[in-house]
Amino acid sequence: MLLKQIGLGLLILLAPALAAKAQIKVNYEVSFREPQAHYTDVKMHIGGLNKEYVDVKMPVWAPGSYLIREFSRNVEGFAATSGKKLLKTEKLKKNTWRVYTSNSNSIDINYSVYAFEISVRTPFIDATHAFLSPTAIFMYPDNQLALSSTVKVIPFEGWTKVSTGLEPVAGQKFTYTAKNYDILFDSPIEVGNQEVFEFTAAGVKHEVAMYGGGNYNVERLKTDMAKVVEQATAIYGENPNKHYTFIVHNFLRGGGGLEHLNSTVLGASRDAYATEKGHTDFLGLVAHEYHHLWNVKRLRPVALGPFDYENENYTTDLWIAEGFTAYYENKLLLRAGLISPEEFIGNLTRATSDVINSRGGYVQSAAMSSFDAWIKYYRPDENSKNSGISYYSKGEIVGMLMDLEIAKATKGKASLDNVMKAMYEQCKIKGRGYTDAEFKAMVEKISGISFTDFWAKYVNGTEKIEYEKYLGYAGIKVKDMAQKDAYLGIATRVTEGHILITAVSRNSAAWVDGLNVNDELIGVDGTYAEPAIDKMSVMKQKKVGDIVTFQIRRDGLPKEIKVTLKESPNVQLVSSMDPEGTEIDKAVFKRWTGI
């Protein structure tokens, strides 16, 4: 009885605080006075306050893009009012402002954001449209990420459309709601006169918002995108959305994508759709980002949600979140009938060659590539290929190896599909992301064998890919067709008639004997004729073991470097089906490909 009374007393004491928190309301109004100058104006209304001051913050990064981007650097004109009264404000740190409320119950905060960086992860505004990436546009009250909010968009004069995954508010044009900030920050907004078309697949309405024009065929895209959606949904047995939005930015040269909870932003080249390769490449991007609906947005590493929007969110599992998604884009295209089995195998064989040829892949593991994404992946330099490996490319190949190992161990009765579906369901039941150990345990449960050695080699280690072994499980023969010619190991570019070294490959002849990035090549073995140097025609006559003298200019000073040429370490893998494959090989191939 005493415990019951104490509990009731605590509830009575907490009730006012809980009620005050529940009464806080946040509304945004976004407008565009000067879109030609790349600005948006944001009005943030906070009501239901009961405190001396309120701190508001802007995220420093965007989920899905693992780099501290310091979005607050583009904020201008921060000011706050209550009615007509100007309130005192001060900036506390790089992304935090304090507003002294003067005991007001509600306040308005106004600020402008400069947006002129074209990418799928940053806002961009000009006279033709506005793309709003929410983490770079909307501030939030400190420690109030669970608050709901509404966003009213006021398009610039002549703009008629808004496309977003946010839920519309009934009866209020261009007004949307988000039940918490994780949803708001995960819902990009396109404003302008974009072409919009729709299709239904897997029982879900899909909207495609095309900005920038292009030579795409709408009906063909509807049909083929629907095929991708159906195949992705089939893996997991359900589609988690009621509606989905594709925001596509078509530029002269465009690329990349960023996944969101029920939408995605894609970059494309407007004139590439007309070719079969261009059309298929775009569908590959669609497949990649759509697969993220499950892998990373819901089936996710435990560190990636709830998010800390002010600091790095470290995980060693981006090789699963991104690498496996890169792997599945090929599987989805194959199963949708958009590429042939030969193209599927060829794509993966070339990807395997790239990983084997990456010098940095023997220095950095897939797990550490993921963990170091915040300081390495988005900040490449001239030595990046020597010191690291992309968790996309390494993860794609690890996914392929794991898939084949599971299919082999189960004699074609299971594959990586079963692992992904089981982990999706596990995350949904537990209400949280997975740990590396949990993912490994599920792989072992599905396959019935230990993956400890596999993890040591390919996840936490840097061993060379055993491609013949794994692809052989599916009856695929692989040959290395690379010519083992003399190899210097540099990359160059010609700038205003000057030939500059831009990269030196680890352990190559150039690396060992001291050619450097930024060295200017002015002669080879005393030959100074520019065409000879430019085309490296002199080098074509050289053999492994030859000593070549390079005349260079380093920091403006002439210098000679003697280099002893080594044999090329690179592979060029070519694959083909083994006509003598066993019945188990065929069962593995069928389960692996899903066709």
C-alpha positions as CSV (number, residue, x, y, z in Angstrom):
1,M,0.0,0.0,0.0
2,L,2.9,2.3,0.9
3,L,4.6,1.7,-2.5
4,K,1.3,2.4,-4.2
5,Q,0.9,5.7,-2.4
6,I,4.5,6.7,-3.2
7,G,4.0,5.8,-6.9
8,L,0.8,7.9,-7.0
9,G,2.7,10.8,-5.3
10,L,5.4,10.7,-7.9
11,L,2.9,10.7,-10.7
12,I,1.2,13.8,-9.2
13,L,4.6,15.5,-8.9
14,L,5.6,14.6,-12.5
15,A,2.2,15.4,-14.0
16,P,2.8,19.2,-14.4
17,A,6.2,18.6,-16.0
18,L,4.9,16.0,-18.4
19,A,1.9,18.2,-19.3
20,A,4.2,21.1,-20.0
21,K,6.4,19.0,-22.2
22,A,3.3,17.6,-24.0
23,Q,2.0,21.1,-24.7
24,I,5.1,22.3,-26.5
25,K,4.3,22.8,-30.2
26,V,6.7,23.5,-33.1
27,N,5.6,24.8,-36.5
28,Y,7.8,25.8,-39.4
29,E,7.1,28.1,-42.3
30,V,9.6,27.9,-45.2
31,S,9.5,30.6,-47.9
32,F,11.8,32.0,-50.7
33,R,12.3,35.7,-51.0
34,E,15.5,35.4,-53.0
35,P,15.8,32.0,-54.6
36,Q,18.0,33.4,-57.4
37,A,20.5,34.2,-54.6
38,H,20.1,30.7,-53.2
39,Y,18.4,31.5,-49.9
40,T,15.4,30.2,-48.0
41,D,13.8,31.9,-45.1
42,V,12.7,29.8,-42.1
43,K,10.2,30.8,-39.4
44,M,10.2,28.5,-36.4
45,H,7.3,28.9,-34.0
46,I,7.6,27.3,-30.6
47,G,4.5,27.4,-28.4
48,G,3.7,26.0,-24.9
49,L,7.0,27.2,-23.3
50,N,7.3,27.5,-19.6
51,K,11.0,28.4,-19.0
52,E,13.3,31.3,-18.9
53,Y,15.1,30.4,-22.1
54,V,15.1,27.8,-24.9
55,D,18.1,26.4,-26.8
56,V,17.7,25.5,-30.4
57,K,20.2,23.4,-32.4
58,M,21.0,22.5,-36.0
59,P,22.2,19.0,-36.9
60,V,25.9,18.8,-38.0
61,W,25.4,15.8,-40.3
62,A,22.8,14.0,-42.4
63,P,22.0,10.3,-41.7
64,G,23.2,8.1,-44.6
65,S,26.1,10.4,-45.3
66,Y,28.8,9.9,-42.6
67,L,30.6,13.2,-42.4
68,I,30.4,16.1,-40.1
69,R,29.2,18.8,-42.5
70,E,28.6,21.8,-40.1
71,F,25.3,22.9,-41.6
72,S,25.1,25.8,-39.3
73,R,27.8,27.6,-41.2
74,N,25.1,28.6,-43.8
75,V,22.7,30.2,-41.3
76,E,22.3,33.9,-41.3
77,G,20.1,36.5,-39.6
78,F,19.1,34.5,-36.5
79,A,16.6,36.5,-34.5
80,A,13.7,35.8,-32.1
81,T,10.5,37.7,-31.2
82,S,7.5,37.3,-29.0
83,G,4.6,39.2,-30.7
84,K,6.3,42.4,-31.7
85,K,8.9,42.2,-29.0
86,L,12.5,41.4,-30.0
87,L,14.0,38.8,-27.7
88,K,17.6,38.5,-26.5
89,T,19.6,35.8,-28.2
90,E,23.1,34.5,-28.1
91,K,25.1,31.8,-29.9
92,L,26.5,29.2,-27.4
93,K,28.5,27.1,-29.8
94,K,28.8,26.3,-33.5
95,N,25.3,24.9,-33.9
96,T,23.4,26.1,-30.8
97,W,21.5,29.4,-30.2
98,R,19.9,30.4,-26.9
99,V,16.7,32.5,-26.9
100,Y,15.7,34.2,-23.7
101,T,11.9,34.0,-23.7
102,S,11.1,36.9,-21.4
103,N,8.5,34.7,-19.8
104,S,6.6,34.4,-23.1
105,N,4.6,31.3,-23.7
106,S,5.4,31.3,-27.4
107,I,8.1,32.7,-29.6
108,D,9.0,33.0,-33.3
109,I,12.6,32.3,-34.5
110,N,13.6,33.6,-37.9
111,Y,16.7,32.8,-39.9
112,S,17.9,32.3,-43.4
113,V,19.9,29.5,-44.9
114,Y,22.2,29.8,-47.9
115,A,21.9,26.7,-50.1
116,F,24.1,26.3,-53.1
117,E,25.8,22.9,-53.0
118,I,24.5,20.3,-55.6
119,S,24.4,16.9,-54.0
120,V,21.8,14.4,-52.8
121,R,22.7,15.3,-49.2
122,T,22.8,19.1,-49.1
123,P,20.1,21.7,-49.9
124,F,20.2,23.6,-53.2
125,I,18.1,26.6,-54.2
126,D,18.0,28.7,-57.4
127,A,15.5,30.5,-59.5
128,T,14.1,27.2,-60.9
129,H,13.5,25.1,-57.8
130,A,14.4,24.4,-54.2
131,F,15.7,21.2,-52.7
132,L,15.4,21.2,-49.0
133,S,17.6,18.6,-47.1
134,P,16.0,18.9,-43.7
135,T,19.1,18.5,-41.4
136,A,20.5,21.5,-43.1
137,I,17.3,23.6,-42.9
138,F,15.5,22.9,-39.7
139,M,16.6,23.6,-36.1
140,Y,15.2,21.7,-33.1
141,P,14.7,22.5,-29.4
142,D,17.4,21.0,-27.3
143,N,16.5,17.6,-25.9
144,Q,13.2,17.6,-27.6
145,L,13.7,15.2,-30.6
146,A,10.5,13.4,-29.8
147,L,8.4,16.5,-30.5
148,S,6.0,16.5,-33.4
149,S,6.0,19.4,-35.8
150,T,4.4,20.8,-38.9
151,V,6.0,22.4,-42.0
152,K,4.2,24.8,-44.2
153,V,6.0,25.5,-47.5
154,I,5.3,28.7,-49.3
155,P,6.5,28.2,-52.9
156,F,8.2,31.1,-54.8
157,E,6.0,32.8,-57.3
158,G,5.4,30.5,-60.3
159,W,6.3,27.4,-58.4
160,T,3.3,25.0,-58.2
161,K,4.4,21.7,-56.7
162,V,5.9,20.2,-53.5
163,S,7.1,16.6,-53.4
164,T,8.0,14.9,-50.1
165,G,7.5,11.8,-48.1
166,L,6.0,13.8,-45.2
167,E,2.4,13.3,-44.3
168,P,0.1,16.1,-45.6
169,V,-2.1,18.0,-43.2
170,A,-5.7,17.6,-44.4
171,G,-7.2,20.8,-45.8
172,Q,-4.0,22.8,-45.6
173,K,-2.1,23.2,-48.9
174,F,1.6,22.5,-48.9
175,T,1.5,21.8,-45.2
176,Y,3.0,18.6,-43.7
177,T,3.4,16.9,-40.4
178,A,6.1,14.8,-38.7
179,K,5.5,13.0,-35.4
180,N,9.1,13.4,-34.4
181,Y,12.4,14.9,-35.6
182,D,13.8,11.6,-36.8
183,I,11.0,11.6,-39.3
184,L,11.3,15.3,-40.2
185,F,15.1,15.0,-40.7
186,D,14.5,12.0,-42.8
187,S,12.1,13.6,-45.2
188,P,13.6,15.8,-48.0
189,I,11.4,18.3,-49.8
190,E,11.4,19.3,-53.5
191,V,9.7,22.6,-54.4
192,G,9.2,23.9,-57.9
193,N,7.7,22.7,-61.2
194,Q,9.1,19.2,-61.3
195,E,7.4,16.6,-63.6
196,V,5.5,14.2,-61.4
197,F,4.3,10.7,-62.3
198,E,3.1,7.8,-60.3
199,F,2.9,4.0,-60.3
200,T,1.8,1.4,-57.8
201,A,3.9,-1.6,-56.9
202,A,3.8,-4.1,-54.0
203,G,0.5,-2.4,-53.0
204,V,2.3,0.9,-52.4
205,K,1.7,4.2,-54.3
206,H,5.0,5.6,-55.6
207,E,5.5,9.2,-56.7
208,V,8.5,10.1,-58.9
209,A,9.4,13.8,-59.0
210,M,11.7,14.6,-61.9
211,Y,13.6,18.0,-61.8
212,G,15.8,19.2,-64.7
213,G,14.2,17.4,-67.6
214,G,15.8,14.6,-69.5
215,N,15.3,12.1,-72.3
216,Y,13.7,9.5,-70.1
217,N,10.6,7.5,-71.1
218,V,8.0,7.8,-68.4
219,E,6.1,4.7,-69.2
220,R,9.2,2.6,-69.4
221,L,10.4,3.9,-66.1
222,K,7.1,3.2,-64.5
223,T,7.2,-0.4,-65.7
224,D,10.8,-1.1,-64.8
225,M,10.9,0.7,-61.5
226,A,7.8,-1.3,-60.4
227,K,9.7,-4.5,-61.2
228,V,12.5,-3.4,-58.9
229,V,10.1,-2.6,-56.1
230,E,8.3,-5.9,-56.4
231,Q,11.6,-7.9,-56.3
232,A,12.9,-6.0,-53.3
233,T,9.6,-6.4,-51.4
234,A,9.6,-10.2,-52.2
235,I,12.9,-10.7,-50.2
236,Y,11.4,-9.3,-47.0
237,G,7.8,-10.4,-47.4
238,E,6.4,-7.0,-46.8
239,N,6.7,-3.3,-47.8
240,P,6.8,-1.0,-44.7
241,N,5.3,2.0,-46.4
242,K,1.9,3.3,-47.5
243,H,3.5,5.7,-50.0
244,Y,7.0,6.4,-51.3
245,T,8.6,9.3,-53.1
246,F,11.5,9.4,-55.5
247,I,13.1,12.9,-55.9
248,V,15.3,12.8,-59.0
249,H,17.6,15.6,-59.9
250,N,18.6,15.5,-63.6
251,F,21.8,17.5,-64.3
252,L,24.3,17.6,-67.2
253,R,26.3,15.2,-65.1
254,G,24.7,13.8,-62.1
255,G,24.9,10.7,-59.8
256,G,24.6,9.3,-56.4
257,G,21.6,8.7,-54.1
258,L,20.6,9.1,-50.4
259,E,18.1,6.8,-48.7
260,H,15.3,8.0,-46.5
261,L,12.5,6.4,-44.5
262,N,9.9,6.5,-47.2
263,S,11.7,8.4,-49.9
264,T,15.0,8.8,-51.7
265,V,16.9,11.5,-53.5
266,L,18.7,10.4,-56.7
267,G,21.2,12.2,-59.0
268,A,21.2,11.4,-62.7
269,S,22.4,12.7,-66.0
270,R,19.5,14.1,-68.0
271,D,20.7,12.9,-71.4
272,A,21.8,9.4,-70.4
273,Y,18.4,7.6,-70.2
274,A,18.1,7.1,-74.0
275,T,20.9,4.5,-74.0
276,E,20.4,1.0,-72.6
277,K,23.4,1.5,-70.3
278,G,22.1,4.8,-69.1
279,H,18.6,3.4,-68.4
280,T,20.0,0.4,-66.6
281,D,22.4,2.4,-64.6
282,F,19.6,4.6,-63.4
283,L,17.6,1.5,-62.4
284,G,20.6,0.2,-60.5
285,L,20.6,3.4,-58.5
286,V,16.8,3.0,-57.9
287,A,17.4,-0.6,-56.8
288,H,20.2,0.4,-54.4
289,E,18.3,3.2,-52.7
290,Y,15.0,1.3,-52.6
291,H,16.7,-1.7,-50.9
292,H,17.8,0.7,-48.2
293,L,14.1,0.8,-47.2
294,W,14.9,-2.4,-45.3
295,N,18.7,-2.5,-45.1
296,V,19.8,0.5,-43.0
297,K,16.5,2.3,-42.4
298,R,14.9,-0.6,-40.5
299,L,17.4,-3.5,-40.6
300,R,20.2,-1.4,-39.2
301,P,23.4,-1.4,-37.1
302,V,22.5,-0.6,-33.5
303,A,24.6,2.7,-33.6
304,L,22.4,4.2,-36.4
305,G,19.3,5.2,-34.4
306,P,18.2,6.9,-32.4
307,F,20.6,9.4,-33.9
308,D,22.9,11.8,-32.2
309,Y,22.7,14.7,-34.6
310,E,25.6,16.6,-33.0
311,N,28.3,14.0,-33.1
312,E,29.7,11.1,-35.1
313,N,27.6,7.9,-34.8
314,Y,30.3,5.1,-35.1
315,T,29.6,1.6,-36.4
316,T,31.8,-1.1,-37.9
317,D,28.9,-2.4,-40.0
318,L,28.6,-0.1,-43.0
319,W,30.0,-2.9,-45.1
320,I,26.6,-4.6,-44.4
321,A,24.4,-1.4,-44.6
322,E,26.0,0.0,-47.8
323,G,28.1,-2.8,-49.2
324,F,25.3,-5.4,-49.1
325,T,23.0,-2.9,-50.6
326,A,25.4,-2.4,-53.5
327,Y,25.5,-6.2,-53.9
328,Y,21.7,-6.4,-53.9
329,E,21.2,-3.8,-56.6
330,N,22.7,-6.3,-59.0
331,K,20.5,-9.1,-57.7
332,L,17.4,-7.0,-58.0
333,L,18.1,-6.0,-61.6
334,L,18.7,-9.7,-62.4
335,R,15.5,-10.9,-60.8
336,A,13.5,-8.1,-62.4
337,G,14.7,-9.3,-65.8
338,L,16.6,-6.0,-66.4
339,I,20.0,-7.6,-66.8
340,S,21.0,-11.1,-67.9
341,P,22.7,-13.8,-65.8
342,E,25.9,-13.2,-67.8
343,E,25.7,-9.4,-67.0
344,F,25.1,-10.2,-63.4
345,I,28.1,-12.5,-63.1
346,G,30.2,-10.1,-65.2
347,N,29.4,-7.1,-63.0
348,L,30.4,-9.0,-59.9
349,T,33.5,-10.4,-61.5
350,R,34.7,-6.9,-62.4
351,A,33.8,-5.6,-58.9
352,T,36.0,-8.5,-57.5
353,S,38.9,-7.4,-59.7
354,D,38.5,-3.8,-58.4
355,V,38.7,-5.0,-54.8
356,I,41.7,-7.3,-55.4
357,N,43.5,-4.5,-57.3
358,S,42.9,-2.0,-54.5
359,R,46.2,-1.6,-52.6
360,G,44.4,0.0,-49.7
361,G,42.3,-3.2,-49.3
362,Y,45.4,-4.9,-47.9
363,V,45.8,-2.2,-45.3
364,Q,42.3,-1.5,-44.1
365,S,39.6,-4.0,-43.2
366,A,35.9,-3.7,-44.1
367,A,35.0,-3.2,-40.4
368,M,37.6,-0.4,-40.0
369,S,36.6,1.2,-43.3
370,S,33.1,1.5,-41.8
371,F,34.3,2.9,-38.5
372,D,36.6,5.4,-40.1
373,A,34.0,6.6,-42.7
374,W,33.7,9.9,-40.7
375,I,37.3,10.8,-41.4
376,K,38.2,8.9,-44.6
377,Y,35.5,8.0,-47.1
378,Y,34.2,11.5,-47.8
379,R,37.7,13.1,-47.5
380,P,39.8,11.3,-50.1
381,D,43.3,12.5,-50.9
382,E,46.1,11.4,-53.2
383,N,47.0,8.5,-50.9
384,S,43.5,7.2,-50.1
385,K,43.7,4.3,-52.6
386,N,46.8,3.1,-50.8
387,S,45.6,3.4,-47.3
388,G,41.9,2.4,-47.4
389,I,39.1,0.5,-49.0
390,S,35.5,1.6,-49.7
391,Y,33.0,-0.2,-47.5
392,Y,30.7,-0.1,-50.5
393,S,33.1,-2.1,-52.8
394,K,34.5,-4.4,-50.1
395,G,31.1,-5.0,-48.6
396,E,29.7,-5.9,-52.0
397,I,32.2,-8.6,-52.5
398,V,31.9,-9.8,-48.9
399,G,28.2,-10.1,-49.4
400,M,28.7,-12.2,-52.6
401,L,31.1,-14.5,-50.8
402,M,28.8,-14.9,-47.8
403,D,25.8,-15.5,-50.1
404,L,27.7,-18.3,-51.9
405,E,29.0,-19.8,-48.7
406,I,25.5,-20.0,-47.2
407,A,24.0,-21.5,-50.4
408,K,26.9,-24.0,-50.6
409,A,26.5,-25.0,-46.9
410,T,22.8,-25.6,-47.3
411,K,23.0,-27.2,-50.7
412,G,21.0,-24.5,-52.2
413,K,18.2,-24.4,-49.6
414,A,19.1,-21.0,-48.2
415,S,21.0,-17.8,-49.1
416,L,21.8,-14.3,-47.8
417,D,18.2,-13.4,-48.6
418,N,17.1,-15.6,-45.6
419,V,19.6,-13.8,-43.3
420,M,18.5,-10.4,-44.4
421,K,14.8,-11.2,-43.9
422,A,15.4,-12.8,-40.5
423,M,17.5,-9.8,-39.3
424,Y,14.8,-7.4,-40.5
425,E,12.2,-9.3,-38.4
426,Q,14.6,-9.5,-35.4
427,C,15.2,-5.7,-35.5
428,K,11.4,-5.1,-35.8
429,I,10.7,-7.3,-32.8
430,K,13.5,-6.0,-30.6
431,G,12.8,-2.4,-31.6
432,R,16.5,-1.7,-32.1
433,G,19.4,-2.3,-34.5
434,Y,21.7,-5.3,-34.5
435,T,25.2,-5.7,-33.2
436,D,28.0,-7.3,-35.3
437,A,27.9,-10.4,-33.1
438,E,24.1,-10.7,-33.7
439,F,24.4,-10.5,-37.4
440,K,27.2,-13.1,-37.4
441,A,25.1,-15.4,-35.2
442,M,22.2,-15.2,-37.6
443,V,24.5,-16.1,-40.6
444,E,25.6,-19.1,-38.7
445,K,22.1,-20.1,-37.7
446,I,20.9,-19.9,-41.3
447,S,23.9,-21.6,-42.8
448,G,24.5,-24.2,-40.0
449,I,28.3,-23.6,-40.1
450,S,30.8,-21.4,-38.3
451,F,31.7,-18.1,-39.9
452,T,34.5,-17.2,-37.4
453,D,37.2,-17.8,-40.0
454,F,35.3,-15.9,-42.6
455,W,34.9,-12.9,-40.3
456,A,38.6,-13.0,-39.5
457,K,39.6,-13.0,-43.1
458,Y,37.2,-10.7,-44.9
459,V,35.4,-8.5,-42.3
460,N,38.1,-7.8,-39.7
461,G,41.0,-8.9,-41.8
462,T,42.6,-7.9,-45.2
463,E,43.2,-11.3,-46.8
464,K,43.0,-11.6,-50.6
465,I,39.7,-12.7,-52.0
466,E,39.5,-16.5,-52.8
467,Y,37.4,-15.8,-55.9
468,E,38.0,-19.1,-57.6
469,K,36.8,-21.1,-54.6
470,Y,33.6,-19.1,-53.9
471,L,32.4,-18.6,-57.5
472,G,33.2,-22.2,-58.1
473,Y,30.5,-23.1,-55.6
474,A,28.0,-21.9,-58.3
475,G,29.7,-23.6,-61.2
476,I,31.5,-20.5,-62.4
477,K,35.0,-20.6,-63.7
478,V,37.2,-17.5,-63.3
479,K,40.4,-16.7,-65.2
480,D,42.9,-13.8,-64.8
481,M,43.4,-12.3,-68.2
482,A,45.7,-9.5,-67.2
483,Q,49.0,-9.0,-69.0
484,K,51.8,-9.1,-66.5
485,D,53.7,-6.3,-68.2
486,A,56.1,-3.8,-66.8
487,Y,54.3,-1.6,-64.3
488,L,55.3,1.9,-63.2
489,G,52.3,2.6,-60.8
490,I,51.5,6.2,-61.3
491,A,48.5,8.3,-62.5
492,T,48.9,11.6,-64.3
493,R,47.0,14.6,-65.5
494,V,47.9,17.2,-68.1
495,T,47.4,20.8,-66.9
496,E,48.2,23.6,-69.3
497,G,50.8,21.5,-71.0
498,H,52.4,20.2,-67.8
499,I,52.2,16.5,-66.9
500,L,51.7,16.1,-63.2
501,I,51.8,12.9,-61.1
502,T,48.4,12.7,-59.2
503,A,48.8,9.3,-57.5
504,V,51.5,6.7,-56.8
505,S,50.4,3.1,-56.1
506,R,51.7,1.4,-52.9
507,N,54.6,-0.9,-53.5
508,S,54.9,0.0,-57.2
509,A,58.1,0.8,-58.9
510,A,57.4,4.5,-58.6
511,W,56.6,4.1,-54.9
512,V,59.7,2.2,-54.1
513,D,62.1,4.4,-56.1
514,G,60.7,7.7,-55.1
515,L,58.5,9.4,-57.7
516,N,56.0,11.6,-55.8
517,V,52.6,13.1,-56.3
518,N,52.9,16.6,-57.8
519,D,56.1,15.8,-59.5
520,E,56.1,17.3,-63.0
521,L,57.3,14.8,-65.7
522,I,59.6,16.6,-68.2
523,G,61.5,13.7,-69.7
524,V,61.9,9.9,-69.9
525,D,65.4,8.5,-70.5
526,G,66.4,11.9,-71.9
527,T,63.5,12.1,-74.3
528,Y,61.9,15.5,-73.8
529,A,59.5,15.6,-76.8
530,E,56.1,16.2,-75.2
531,P,54.0,13.8,-77.2
532,A,56.3,11.0,-76.2
533,I,55.9,11.8,-72.6
534,D,52.2,12.5,-72.8
535,K,51.4,9.1,-74.4
536,M,54.2,7.4,-72.4
537,S,55.2,5.7,-75.7
538,V,58.7,5.2,-74.4
539,M,57.3,3.2,-71.5
540,K,55.6,0.8,-73.9
541,Q,58.9,-0.5,-75.0
542,K,60.1,-1.3,-71.5
543,K,60.2,-4.7,-69.8
544,V,60.1,-5.9,-66.2
545,G,63.4,-5.2,-64.6
546,D,64.4,-2.3,-66.9
547,I,65.8,0.8,-65.3
548,V,64.1,4.0,-66.5
549,T,65.4,7.5,-65.7
550,F,62.7,10.1,-65.2
551,Q,63.5,13.8,-65.6
552,I,61.1,15.7,-63.2
553,R,60.6,19.1,-61.7
554,R,59.8,19.0,-58.0
555,D,58.9,22.3,-56.3
556,G,60.3,24.1,-59.3
557,L,63.7,22.3,-59.1
558,P,64.9,19.8,-61.7
559,K,65.7,16.3,-60.6
560,E,66.4,12.8,-62.0
561,I,64.9,9.7,-60.5
562,K,65.9,6.1,-61.6
563,V,63.1,3.6,-61.4
564,T,63.4,-0.2,-61.8
565,L,60.2,-1.4,-63.4
566,K,58.2,-4.2,-61.6
567,E,55.6,-6.6,-62.9
568,S,52.0,-5.4,-62.8
569,P,50.2,-6.9,-59.7
570,N,46.7,-6.2,-61.1
571,V,44.2,-8.8,-62.1
572,Q,41.5,-8.7,-64.9
573,L,39.1,-11.5,-64.0
574,V,36.8,-13.0,-66.7
575,S,34.1,-15.5,-65.7
576,S,32.1,-18.2,-67.5
577,M,29.8,-21.0,-66.5
578,D,31.3,-24.4,-66.1
579,P,29.5,-26.8,-68.5
580,E,30.5,-29.7,-66.2
581,G,29.0,-28.2,-63.1
582,T,27.5,-30.6,-60.6
583,E,23.8,-30.7,-59.5
584,I,24.8,-29.0,-56.2
585,D,26.6,-26.3,-58.3
586,K,23.3,-25.8,-60.2
587,A,21.3,-25.7,-56.9
588,V,23.7,-23.1,-55.4
589,F,23.5,-21.0,-58.6
590,K,19.7,-21.1,-58.6
591,R,19.4,-20.1,-55.0
592,W,22.2,-17.5,-55.3
593,T,20.7,-15.7,-58.3
594,G,17.0,-16.3,-57.4
595,I,16.1,-17.1,-61.0
